[in-house]
Amino acid sequence: MLRSLVGSEMCIRDRVKAAFVADKQLSALDIAVETTDGVAKLTGTVGTSAEADHAATVARGVEGVKQVMNNIKVDPAKNKK
């Protein structure tokens, strides 16, 4: 049972990361994802608050994610534009 729970959480995390990779507005390298009990915890640093909000929106759309804790920090120096 524990092994399937861990595997399930890893699958959710991997699906969130894959969604970030597929999204042209996000850099998957800038955002880390941890999952516990369907809660995706996002950390890292992006250039704008819009990017941080968009990451949370993308994560919420992933199957298996029940809740998102968005702890992404904004550093305007990372702004690509």
C-alpha positions as CSV (number, residue, x, y, z in Angstrom):
1,M,0.0,0.0,0.0
2,L,2.8,2.5,0.9
3,R,4.6,1.7,-2.3
4,S,1.5,2.5,-4.4
5,L,0.9,5.7,-2.5
6,V,4.5,6.8,-3.1
7,G,4.2,5.8,-6.7
8,S,1.0,7.7,-7.1
9,E,2.4,10.9,-5.6
10,M,5.4,10.6,-7.9
11,C,3.1,10.2,-10.9
12,I,1.2,13.3,-9.9
13,R,4.4,15.2,-9.5
14,D,5.7,14.0,-12.9
15,R,2.4,15.0,-14.6
16,V,2.6,18.5,-13.1
17,K,6.3,18.8,-14.2
18,A,5.3,17.6,-17.7
19,A,2.5,20.1,-17.9
20,F,5.0,22.9,-17.0
21,V,7.4,21.6,-19.7
22,A,4.6,21.6,-22.3
23,D,3.5,25.1,-21.4
24,K,5.4,27.8,-23.4
25,Q,4.7,30.5,-20.7
26,L,6.6,28.6,-18.0
27,S,10.1,27.4,-17.4
28,A,9.9,24.0,-15.8
29,L,13.5,24.5,-14.6
30,D,12.5,27.4,-12.4
31,I,9.7,25.6,-10.6
32,A,10.0,22.7,-8.2
33,V,7.0,20.4,-7.4
34,E,6.4,18.2,-4.4
35,T,3.2,16.3,-3.9
36,T,1.6,14.9,-0.7
37,D,-1.9,13.5,-0.5
38,G,-2.8,15.2,-3.8
39,V,-1.5,18.6,-2.7
40,A,1.0,20.1,-5.1
41,K,3.5,22.3,-3.4
42,L,5.2,24.7,-5.9
43,T,8.5,26.5,-5.1
44,G,11.0,28.3,-7.1
45,T,11.5,31.8,-8.6
46,V,9.9,33.3,-11.7
47,G,10.0,36.8,-13.2
48,T,6.4,37.9,-12.8
49,S,3.4,37.3,-10.5
50,A,1.5,36.4,-13.6
51,E,3.9,33.5,-14.2
52,A,3.5,32.3,-10.6
53,D,-0.3,32.5,-10.9
54,H,-0.2,30.7,-14.3
55,A,1.9,27.9,-12.8
56,A,-0.7,27.3,-10.1
57,T,-3.5,27.3,-12.7
58,V,-1.6,24.7,-14.8
59,A,-1.0,22.5,-11.7
60,R,-4.6,22.7,-10.7
61,G,-5.5,21.3,-14.1
62,V,-3.5,18.1,-13.7
63,E,-5.3,14.9,-12.9
64,G,-4.8,13.9,-9.3
65,V,-4.1,17.4,-7.9
66,K,-6.6,18.3,-5.3
67,Q,-5.0,21.5,-4.0
68,V,-2.1,23.7,-4.9
69,M,0.2,25.5,-2.5
70,N,1.9,28.2,-4.5
71,N,5.1,29.2,-2.7
72,I,6.7,30.5,-5.9
73,K,8.7,33.7,-5.4
74,V,8.8,36.6,-7.9
75,D,12.1,38.2,-8.8
76,P,11.7,40.8,-11.6
77,A,15.4,40.3,-12.4
78,K,14.4,36.9,-13.9
79,N,11.8,38.5,-16.2
80,K,12.6,37.3,-19.7
81,K,10.9,40.2,-21.4
